[in-house]
Amino acid sequence: MFKTCVKCGIEKEYDDFHNETASEDGKKNVCKQCVSDNNATNYYWEKTNPESYREHMFSRKAYVEQAHPGVKYETIKKWMYKRGMRIGQCSRTFIDEQIQKRKAENAK
């Protein structure tokens, strides 16, 4: 069976994708090679521009805590990590949606 990577657009075999339990087909949408390339790029950026990286992460933390009073950034980070997501790679809209979902889950 084949699947197309949403990042590189190349059709690859299912074995070339990491597992994702939340996905309909059980595989992530991005192939292993693209994930590896992305991780290498982020690692290089973090190591060569530590001030810029630190500033980026602090701005993300400040946004979460300002936009969602009473919600700790570290709590959201741990919650998203358990679900296979990295907060540094998520848009602000996505973070907002995840926080709203979490609040709804906790309200039940």
PyMOL CGO cylinders between C-alpha atoms (Angstrom):
from pymol import cmd
from pymol.cgo import CYLINDER

trace = [
    CYLINDER, 0.00, 0.00, 0.00, 1.11, 3.53, -0.70, 0.3, 1, 1, 1, 1, 1, 1,
    CYLINDER, 1.11, 3.53, -0.70, 0.56, 6.92, 0.88, 0.3, 1, 1, 1, 1, 1, 1,
    CYLINDER, 0.56, 6.92, 0.88, 1.58, 10.43, -0.20, 0.3, 1, 1, 1, 1, 1, 1,
    CYLINDER, 1.58, 10.43, -0.20, 3.65, 12.57, 2.16, 0.3, 1, 1, 1, 1, 1, 1,
    CYLINDER, 3.65, 12.57, 2.16, 2.02, 15.97, 2.73, 0.3, 1, 1, 1, 1, 1, 1,
    CYLINDER, 2.02, 15.97, 2.73, 5.41, 17.67, 3.05, 0.3, 1, 1, 1, 1, 1, 1,
    CYLINDER, 5.41, 17.67, 3.05, 7.43, 16.37, 0.09, 0.3, 1, 1, 1, 1, 1, 1,
    CYLINDER, 7.43, 16.37, 0.09, 4.49, 15.18, -2.02, 0.3, 1, 1, 1, 1, 1, 1,
    CYLINDER, 4.49, 15.18, -2.02, 6.15, 11.86, -2.88, 0.3, 1, 1, 1, 1, 1, 1,
    CYLINDER, 6.15, 11.86, -2.88, 4.12, 8.66, -2.84, 0.3, 1, 1, 1, 1, 1, 1,
    CYLINDER, 4.12, 8.66, -2.84, 5.81, 6.13, -0.55, 0.3, 1, 1, 1, 1, 1, 1,
    CYLINDER, 5.81, 6.13, -0.55, 5.10, 2.77, 1.06, 0.3, 1, 1, 1, 1, 1, 1,
    CYLINDER, 5.10, 2.77, 1.06, 3.34, 2.66, 4.43, 0.3, 1, 1, 1, 1, 1, 1,
    CYLINDER, 3.34, 2.66, 4.43, 6.56, 1.46, 6.09, 0.3, 1, 1, 1, 1, 1, 1,
    CYLINDER, 6.56, 1.46, 6.09, 8.09, 4.86, 5.30, 0.3, 1, 1, 1, 1, 1, 1,
    CYLINDER, 8.09, 4.86, 5.30, 5.65, 6.58, 7.73, 0.3, 1, 1, 1, 1, 1, 1,
    CYLINDER, 5.65, 6.58, 7.73, 5.66, 6.54, 11.54, 0.3, 1, 1, 1, 1, 1, 1,
    CYLINDER, 5.66, 6.54, 11.54, 2.67, 5.10, 13.39, 0.3, 1, 1, 1, 1, 1, 1,
    CYLINDER, 2.67, 5.10, 13.39, -0.08, 7.47, 14.56, 0.3, 1, 1, 1, 1, 1, 1,
    CYLINDER, -0.08, 7.47, 14.56, -2.90, 5.92, 16.57, 0.3, 1, 1, 1, 1, 1, 1,
    CYLINDER, -2.90, 5.92, 16.57, -5.17, 8.95, 16.12, 0.3, 1, 1, 1, 1, 1, 1,
    CYLINDER, -5.17, 8.95, 16.12, -4.93, 8.75, 12.32, 0.3, 1, 1, 1, 1, 1, 1,
    CYLINDER, -4.93, 8.75, 12.32, -7.58, 6.99, 10.27, 0.3, 1, 1, 1, 1, 1, 1,
    CYLINDER, -7.58, 6.99, 10.27, -5.04, 4.74, 8.54, 0.3, 1, 1, 1, 1, 1, 1,
    CYLINDER, -5.04, 4.74, 8.54, -2.74, 4.42, 11.56, 0.3, 1, 1, 1, 1, 1, 1,
    CYLINDER, -2.74, 4.42, 11.56, 0.16, 6.35, 10.00, 0.3, 1, 1, 1, 1, 1, 1,
    CYLINDER, 0.16, 6.35, 10.00, 1.38, 9.96, 10.21, 0.3, 1, 1, 1, 1, 1, 1,
    CYLINDER, 1.38, 9.96, 10.21, 0.90, 12.26, 7.20, 0.3, 1, 1, 1, 1, 1, 1,
    CYLINDER, 0.90, 12.26, 7.20, 4.61, 13.14, 6.95, 0.3, 1, 1, 1, 1, 1, 1,
    CYLINDER, 4.61, 13.14, 6.95, 7.16, 10.51, 5.91, 0.3, 1, 1, 1, 1, 1, 1,
    CYLINDER, 7.16, 10.51, 5.91, 10.08, 9.46, 8.13, 0.3, 1, 1, 1, 1, 1, 1,
    CYLINDER, 10.08, 9.46, 8.13, 12.61, 11.23, 5.90, 0.3, 1, 1, 1, 1, 1, 1,
    CYLINDER, 12.61, 11.23, 5.90, 10.78, 14.58, 6.11, 0.3, 1, 1, 1, 1, 1, 1,
    CYLINDER, 10.78, 14.58, 6.11, 10.46, 14.22, 9.89, 0.3, 1, 1, 1, 1, 1, 1,
    CYLINDER, 10.46, 14.22, 9.89, 14.17, 13.50, 10.11, 0.3, 1, 1, 1, 1, 1, 1,
    CYLINDER, 14.17, 13.50, 10.11, 15.04, 16.48, 7.90, 0.3, 1, 1, 1, 1, 1, 1,
    CYLINDER, 15.04, 16.48, 7.90, 12.79, 18.76, 9.95, 0.3, 1, 1, 1, 1, 1, 1,
    CYLINDER, 12.79, 18.76, 9.95, 14.32, 17.59, 13.24, 0.3, 1, 1, 1, 1, 1, 1,
    CYLINDER, 14.32, 17.59, 13.24, 17.83, 18.15, 11.89, 0.3, 1, 1, 1, 1, 1, 1,
    CYLINDER, 17.83, 18.15, 11.89, 16.93, 21.65, 10.72, 0.3, 1, 1, 1, 1, 1, 1,
    CYLINDER, 16.93, 21.65, 10.72, 15.40, 22.55, 14.09, 0.3, 1, 1, 1, 1, 1, 1,
    CYLINDER, 15.40, 22.55, 14.09, 18.36, 21.11, 15.97, 0.3, 1, 1, 1, 1, 1, 1,
    CYLINDER, 18.36, 21.11, 15.97, 20.79, 23.07, 13.80, 0.3, 1, 1, 1, 1, 1, 1,
    CYLINDER, 20.79, 23.07, 13.80, 18.77, 26.29, 14.29, 0.3, 1, 1, 1, 1, 1, 1,
    CYLINDER, 18.77, 26.29, 14.29, 18.64, 25.76, 18.06, 0.3, 1, 1, 1, 1, 1, 1,
    CYLINDER, 18.64, 25.76, 18.06, 22.41, 25.13, 18.30, 0.3, 1, 1, 1, 1, 1, 1,
    CYLINDER, 22.41, 25.13, 18.30, 23.56, 27.90, 15.94, 0.3, 1, 1, 1, 1, 1, 1,
    CYLINDER, 23.56, 27.90, 15.94, 21.06, 30.57, 17.12, 0.3, 1, 1, 1, 1, 1, 1,
    CYLINDER, 21.06, 30.57, 17.12, 20.41, 29.85, 20.81, 0.3, 1, 1, 1, 1, 1, 1,
    CYLINDER, 20.41, 29.85, 20.81, 19.22, 33.40, 21.57, 0.3, 1, 1, 1, 1, 1, 1,
    CYLINDER, 19.22, 33.40, 21.57, 16.77, 33.43, 18.68, 0.3, 1, 1, 1, 1, 1, 1,
    CYLINDER, 16.77, 33.43, 18.68, 15.49, 29.96, 19.61, 0.3, 1, 1, 1, 1, 1, 1,
    CYLINDER, 15.49, 29.96, 19.61, 15.09, 30.92, 23.27, 0.3, 1, 1, 1, 1, 1, 1,
    CYLINDER, 15.09, 30.92, 23.27, 13.25, 34.10, 22.30, 0.3, 1, 1, 1, 1, 1, 1,
    CYLINDER, 13.25, 34.10, 22.30, 10.90, 32.11, 20.05, 0.3, 1, 1, 1, 1, 1, 1,
    CYLINDER, 10.90, 32.11, 20.05, 10.07, 29.65, 22.83, 0.3, 1, 1, 1, 1, 1, 1,
    CYLINDER, 10.07, 29.65, 22.83, 9.53, 32.41, 25.41, 0.3, 1, 1, 1, 1, 1, 1,
    CYLINDER, 9.53, 32.41, 25.41, 7.15, 34.23, 23.04, 0.3, 1, 1, 1, 1, 1, 1,
    CYLINDER, 7.15, 34.23, 23.04, 5.17, 31.01, 22.57, 0.3, 1, 1, 1, 1, 1, 1,
    CYLINDER, 5.17, 31.01, 22.57, 4.99, 30.50, 26.34, 0.3, 1, 1, 1, 1, 1, 1,
    CYLINDER, 4.99, 30.50, 26.34, 3.96, 34.12, 26.93, 0.3, 1, 1, 1, 1, 1, 1,
    CYLINDER, 3.96, 34.12, 26.93, 1.23, 33.83, 24.31, 0.3, 1, 1, 1, 1, 1, 1,
    CYLINDER, 1.23, 33.83, 24.31, -0.27, 30.69, 25.86, 0.3, 1, 1, 1, 1, 1, 1,
    CYLINDER, -0.27, 30.69, 25.86, -0.25, 32.14, 29.36, 0.3, 1, 1, 1, 1, 1, 1,
    CYLINDER, -0.25, 32.14, 29.36, -1.68, 35.50, 28.22, 0.3, 1, 1, 1, 1, 1, 1,
    CYLINDER, -1.68, 35.50, 28.22, -4.36, 34.07, 25.93, 0.3, 1, 1, 1, 1, 1, 1,
    CYLINDER, -4.36, 34.07, 25.93, -5.44, 31.42, 28.43, 0.3, 1, 1, 1, 1, 1, 1,
    CYLINDER, -5.44, 31.42, 28.43, -5.26, 32.71, 32.01, 0.3, 1, 1, 1, 1, 1, 1,
    CYLINDER, -5.26, 32.71, 32.01, -5.03, 29.94, 34.55, 0.3, 1, 1, 1, 1, 1, 1,
    CYLINDER, -5.03, 29.94, 34.55, -3.53, 27.51, 32.04, 0.3, 1, 1, 1, 1, 1, 1,
    CYLINDER, -3.53, 27.51, 32.04, 0.13, 26.75, 32.61, 0.3, 1, 1, 1, 1, 1, 1,
    CYLINDER, 0.13, 26.75, 32.61, 2.32, 26.43, 29.55, 0.3, 1, 1, 1, 1, 1, 1,
    CYLINDER, 2.32, 26.43, 29.55, 4.13, 23.38, 30.94, 0.3, 1, 1, 1, 1, 1, 1,
    CYLINDER, 4.13, 23.38, 30.94, 0.81, 21.60, 31.51, 0.3, 1, 1, 1, 1, 1, 1,
    CYLINDER, 0.81, 21.60, 31.51, -0.26, 22.18, 27.91, 0.3, 1, 1, 1, 1, 1, 1,
    CYLINDER, -0.26, 22.18, 27.91, 3.17, 21.15, 26.65, 0.3, 1, 1, 1, 1, 1, 1,
    CYLINDER, 3.17, 21.15, 26.65, 3.02, 17.85, 28.56, 0.3, 1, 1, 1, 1, 1, 1,
    CYLINDER, 3.02, 17.85, 28.56, -0.58, 17.25, 27.49, 0.3, 1, 1, 1, 1, 1, 1,
    CYLINDER, -0.58, 17.25, 27.49, 0.26, 17.77, 23.81, 0.3, 1, 1, 1, 1, 1, 1,
    CYLINDER, 0.26, 17.77, 23.81, 3.44, 15.69, 24.04, 0.3, 1, 1, 1, 1, 1, 1,
    CYLINDER, 3.44, 15.69, 24.04, 1.41, 12.74, 25.37, 0.3, 1, 1, 1, 1, 1, 1,
    CYLINDER, 1.41, 12.74, 25.37, -0.68, 12.98, 22.21, 0.3, 1, 1, 1, 1, 1, 1,
    CYLINDER, -0.68, 12.98, 22.21, 2.39, 13.00, 19.95, 0.3, 1, 1, 1, 1, 1, 1,
    CYLINDER, 2.39, 13.00, 19.95, 2.38, 16.74, 19.28, 0.3, 1, 1, 1, 1, 1, 1,
    CYLINDER, 2.38, 16.74, 19.28, 5.13, 19.29, 19.85, 0.3, 1, 1, 1, 1, 1, 1,
    CYLINDER, 5.13, 19.29, 19.85, 3.99, 22.70, 20.92, 0.3, 1, 1, 1, 1, 1, 1,
    CYLINDER, 3.99, 22.70, 20.92, 6.91, 24.40, 19.16, 0.3, 1, 1, 1, 1, 1, 1,
    CYLINDER, 6.91, 24.40, 19.16, 5.60, 23.17, 15.82, 0.3, 1, 1, 1, 1, 1, 1,
    CYLINDER, 5.60, 23.17, 15.82, 1.98, 24.16, 16.40, 0.3, 1, 1, 1, 1, 1, 1,
    CYLINDER, 1.98, 24.16, 16.40, 0.30, 27.37, 15.27, 0.3, 1, 1, 1, 1, 1, 1,
    CYLINDER, 0.30, 27.37, 15.27, -1.36, 29.62, 17.83, 0.3, 1, 1, 1, 1, 1, 1,
    CYLINDER, -1.36, 29.62, 17.83, -4.78, 28.76, 16.40, 0.3, 1, 1, 1, 1, 1, 1,
    CYLINDER, -4.78, 28.76, 16.40, -4.06, 25.06, 16.84, 0.3, 1, 1, 1, 1, 1, 1,
    CYLINDER, -4.06, 25.06, 16.84, -2.91, 25.62, 20.43, 0.3, 1, 1, 1, 1, 1, 1,
    CYLINDER, -2.91, 25.62, 20.43, -6.12, 27.55, 21.14, 0.3, 1, 1, 1, 1, 1, 1,
    CYLINDER, -6.12, 27.55, 21.14, -8.23, 24.73, 19.71, 0.3, 1, 1, 1, 1, 1, 1,
    CYLINDER, -8.23, 24.73, 19.71, -6.39, 22.10, 21.75, 0.3, 1, 1, 1, 1, 1, 1,
    CYLINDER, -6.39, 22.10, 21.75, -6.84, 24.10, 24.97, 0.3, 1, 1, 1, 1, 1, 1,
    CYLINDER, -6.84, 24.10, 24.97, -10.56, 24.49, 24.27, 0.3, 1, 1, 1, 1, 1, 1,
    CYLINDER, -10.56, 24.49, 24.27, -10.87, 20.73, 23.63, 0.3, 1, 1, 1, 1, 1, 1,
    CYLINDER, -10.87, 20.73, 23.63, -9.03, 19.99, 26.87, 0.3, 1, 1, 1, 1, 1, 1,
    CYLINDER, -9.03, 19.99, 26.87, -11.32, 22.31, 28.83, 0.3, 1, 1, 1, 1, 1, 1,
    CYLINDER, -11.32, 22.31, 28.83, -14.34, 20.59, 27.29, 0.3, 1, 1, 1, 1, 1, 1,
    CYLINDER, -14.34, 20.59, 27.29, -12.94, 17.15, 28.22, 0.3, 1, 1, 1, 1, 1, 1,
    CYLINDER, -12.94, 17.15, 28.22, -12.34, 18.25, 31.79, 0.3, 1, 1, 1, 1, 1, 1,
    CYLINDER, -12.34, 18.25, 31.79, -15.84, 19.73, 32.06, 0.3, 1, 1, 1, 1, 1, 1,
    CYLINDER, -15.84, 19.73, 32.06, -17.47, 16.35, 31.33, 0.3, 1, 1, 1, 1, 1, 1,
]
cmd.load_cgo(trace, "trace")
